[in-house]
Amino acid sequence: MFCSCHKLSTYDLDYEKIDQKNDIENNVSEIKNLNLSNEIKNNNYGSIKYQEASKLYRDHIGYTYINRYYRIGYNFKECLQSLFFCHNESVNIWSHLISFIVFCGLLIINNIYFIKEVWLTNLVIIGSLIIFFVSTICHLFNPMFNSIKTHKMFYLLDFTGIMIGVIIFETVLFFLLLSKQREIFYILFGLCVLFNLSSVAIKAYFNINNDSITKPNFIYYILIVINFILILVCFLKTTTQLIYNFNVIIPFSISNFALIISIIYNLVNNYPEKSCGNRFDLCCSSHQIWHFVVSLYLLSLLIQVIYWINYLL
């Protein structure tokens, strides 16, 4: 699939390990004192070009502990060409691109063979396709954006896709467990939409108005707690006996526990590369592990929903 010889360049970024608490202040000071070209030296660091702030690029746009094989300053055509050689986003792109293709096939199969409440399984597949498509686009075309702020706003699309997927999945869950308790269903659905879309607005506001070098990881923790509470209320309020079925509750608990652990361990805290130097620049980095966990989780979710439908309806 990939060839090692290509005309496009990848970049290795210098890495200096410093105390995490001082990282923000040191980088902001570094930014303000950078000797930039006349074209951009009077702008804020949201306009600093990648080539002139490699450490900044890694912290904001790349991955904090990934040091090599970055694509920088590519145009649209070069981004497409980068599908076919190795760089530090290759696994991120192909993991969700292949998942997108697989779920397109599942959508077709679902509508041919699965008759019972097919709209529910269609919703799960469509929610998954949104996540895979937006993620693939963001990881493939991110080298086209030449400032930190534009890059942060571009990746807001990825976050928005995830939130739309979460809303769809929880709507299916709420409907299956509360289809005969419509008042509670509408309340939980409304809260789900409100909280998850609000997180998109908060992150957009943070990206636009906050020049801090830190990322708003607190949003992920808040979302975990809020959505956990909504699902817990759904399980407590339902009158169906589904939740007492071990074939339902055990897979649901395991899959969601694995997803939460990956969010905290991989997506937010950048393990394993945070503790292992340069070993994961091309593969097996935290974000790549997160991608595989998401793909497996969504496939598991689809299988679980099919089982729930057969059990309940």
C-alpha positions, 0 to 999 in steps of 0.5 A: 500500500505504501511506498518509501520513495516519494517526491514529497518531504516529511519533517523531523521536529526537534524535541526537548523534554521539559516539565509539563507544568512549565510547558505553557509559559516556556512556549508562550515566551518562546513564541513571543521571542521568535525571530520571524520573517517581516511578513508575520513577526507582528502577528500573534502566534496563531499566524506563525508558520509551521516551518518557523515554530516546529515545537509549537507545531508539534504541541498544537497541531501534531502530537506532543510526543511525536517527533518525526515524519510530519507533512508540512505545507502540503497542497490539496494534491499533495495531501491526496498523494500522501495516502500512498507513502508512510508518514506519522498520519498514515495509520490514522488516515487508513484506519478510519478510511478502511472503517468507512468503506467497511461500514458502507458495505454494512449499510448496504447489507443491513438494508438488504437482509435486516428487516426488523426496525432497520432504521435503528441499525441504519442510524448506528451505521450512519453515525459511525460513517460520519465519525469515520468520514470527518476523521479521515478528512481531517487527518488527510488534509491537515497539512494544508492549513498554515496557522495554529488557529485555522488548524484548531478550527479544522479539527473542530470538525472532527470533534463535531463529528464525534459529538453528532455520532454520540447523539445518534448512538444515545438516541438509539439506546434511549429509544430501545430502553424507553420506547414505551416511556416517551416522556423520559425518552424526550427529556434524555434526548433533549439533554443529550443534544444540549450537552453534546452540542454545547461542548462543540460551542465551548470548544469553538469559543476556546479555539477562537478566544484562547491563545493558550498553548494548552488544549481544552482536555477538560471537555472530554472529562466533562462529557464522560461524566455527563453522558455516563449520568444520562445513560445511567438514568436511562438504565435506572428508569427503563421498565424493560428487563433487557438490562438484566440480561448478561448478554446485554449488560456485560458487552455494553459495560466492557465496550464502554469501559474500554472506550473511556480508558482509551479516551483518558489514556490515549487521547488525553494523556498521549500514552504510550509515546509520552513515556517511550521517546521516539518509538511510536513516530510511525505506528502504535502511537496514542492517537492511532490506538484511539482510532482502532478502539473507536472502530472496534467500539462502533462495530461492537455497538452495531452488533449489540443494537442488533441483539437488543432489537431482536430481544426487545422488538 
